[in-house]
Amino acid sequence: MIDIDPFQVRLSEPLDTARGPIRERNGLLVTVEYDGHYGVGEATPLPGWTESYEACREALERASAVADELDPGIALGRMDAPAARHGLSLAFAEARARAEDWSLYRALGGEFVETVPVNATLGSSTGPEAAGEAAVRAVEEGFETLKLKVGSNGVEEDIERVRAIRDAVGADVALRVDANGAWTPEQAQKALDSLAALDVSYLEQPLPKTELDAHAELSGPVDIALDESLAAYSIEEIVAADAADVVVLKPMVIGGPDLTVDTARRAREAGIEPIVSNTVDAVVARTGAVHVAAAIPDVSPCGLATASLLETDLGPDSAPVENGEILVPQRAGLGLPERLQ
């Protein structure tokens, strides 16, 4: 049995993207029954990253139509729409975890952990002084890793913002910079030379997602992280191109918690550090991403502190952030309340 229910959640403030501002997230809540236990998943597509909402719904409806005839593994194997597959995969994974009385991350192969480290994200709309003040507030809240969005104000101004943050928080706070594919190779290389002097740990997605070889040609002591490129290339292609030191894995984009944990394992085997993030999801997918991160041994600070971006949600946050760490639910399955929406 597969039930599909549409939902919408609103953001607290519009989120600016290359495709325009995002004011709400439209998704589908997926409920399954497996071996006498229920599980819930979330399919919240984001065009440019995943299939469209319409394609996502059609993929789930096709899966629902044959749910009684196919083994879950076969049904998932036939799905090529990542957000739809994520919703169904997460729902089945939670049902299986409930059947085993395991928290989801333990069912995914993780060892016991209480928390996962997370980074604070600083937006690109503020000048250097305001960016420094925001960074200080984040550190006072307990965050030891900060990620600064850049790419919309020119390389020189972006570097000044990074410098202002470094001056404000000192040398002990880790800094990451995320350009969301906004730069040319020349701009990225110029930025890398300056970011190295400011002890930036990595530069995320400096070039457009399809420029894999150009990412590989960037040089310097600052690591290169790929995020958007995971929507265009497999981890094997990224490894073969030697294009990244870090990969940012979004379960909604990868296609489910099972595929994401497997991708993280393969990245580690190739010497690439995996980090888990999300696509500004509602509480079901967001909590699922926390479990994915918890299943990765010694995971680096992840981009999961996003609950505050939403004005409305499907239910209360089951994985709150405290002192730069996100609490991992320990109850069976996702650890969510019984009733959502």
C-alpha positions, 0 to 999 in steps of 0.5 A, a space after each residue: 500500500 502506498 498513499 500519496 498526499 500533497 502538501 505545501 510549506 512556506 519559507 520564513 523569508 524568500 530564498 534567492 536562487 538562480 531560478 528566482 526566489 523560493 517562497 514555498 516548497 510543494 511536496 508529496 508525503 508518501 506513506 507505505 505499509 511494509 510487513 505490518 509496519 508503516 513508514 513515511 517519506 517525503 518527495 519535495 522536488 526542486 527543479 534544476 536539482 530534481 524532476 519537476 513536481 508533476 514528474 515526481 507525482 506521476 512517478 509515485 502514482 505509477 509506483 502506487 499502481 503496482 505496489 501490491 505486485 512488486 517487491 519494494 526493491 524492484 519498485 525502487 529500481 525502476 524509478 528514475 525520478 530522484 525526488 520520487 524515489 527519495 520519498 518512496 525509499 525513505 518511507 520503506 526504510 522507516 517501515 523496515 526500521 520500525 519493524 526492527 525497532 531500530 532508529 533509522 540511522 542504525 538500520 542504515 548501518 550507523 553506530 550509536 551517536 547522539 549528535 551530528 555537527 552542523 554548520 551555520 550558513 551566512 547569506 550573500 546579501 550583506 556587506 562585510 561589516 554585517 557579515 562579520 556581525 552575523 558570523 559572531 552571532 553564529 559562533 556565540 550560538 555554538 557553531 564552530 563551522 560557518 559557510 558563507 554564500 558568495 557569487 552575487 557581489 563580485 569576487 573582490 567584495 566577496 573576499 572582503 566579506 570573508 576577510 571581515 568574518 575571519 577577523 571577527 571570529 578569529 582563527 579557530 572557526 572553520 570557514 567554508 565558501 559557497 559560490 553556487 556555480 556563479 564564477 568563471 574559471 578565472 574568477 574561481 582561481 583568483 578567489 582561491 588564491 585569496 581564500 587560501 590566505 584566509 584559511 578557508 577550508 573549502 570552496 563549494 561549487 565555484 563553477 557551473 555544475 556541468 563544468 567537471 573538467 574545469 573544476 579539476 583544473 583549479 589549483 591551490 591549497 583550498 579544497 574544492 567541494 561539489 554540490 550542484 554537480 551531483 545532480 549532473 554526474 555520478 560519484 564515479 564520474 567525479 572520482 574519475 575526473 579528480 574534480 573534488 576533495 569534498 562532495 555535498 550529498 543531498 538525499 533528495 537529489 541522490 534519490 534516497 537515504 540508501 543511495 546517499 549512504 552508499 554514495 558517501 561510502 564510495 566517496 570515502 573509499 576514493 579519498 573524497 570527504 562526504 557532507 550531507 545537506 538538504 534542499 530546504 525540505 520539510 521535517 520528514 526529509 530533513 530528519 531523514 537527512 539527519 539520519 543519513 549523516 548519522 550513519 556516516 562515521 565521523 561525518 564533517 559538519 553538515 548543512 542540516 540546520 535549515 528548520 528555521 528557514 520554514 515558517 510552516 512545516 508538517 510537524 514539530 522539529 524532531 532534530 533540533 540544533 543545540 550548540 552547533 550540533 543537531 540532535 539525532 532522534 533515537 526512537 524507532 524509525 525517523 523518530 517523528 510524531 505519529 501525526 503529521 500535517 
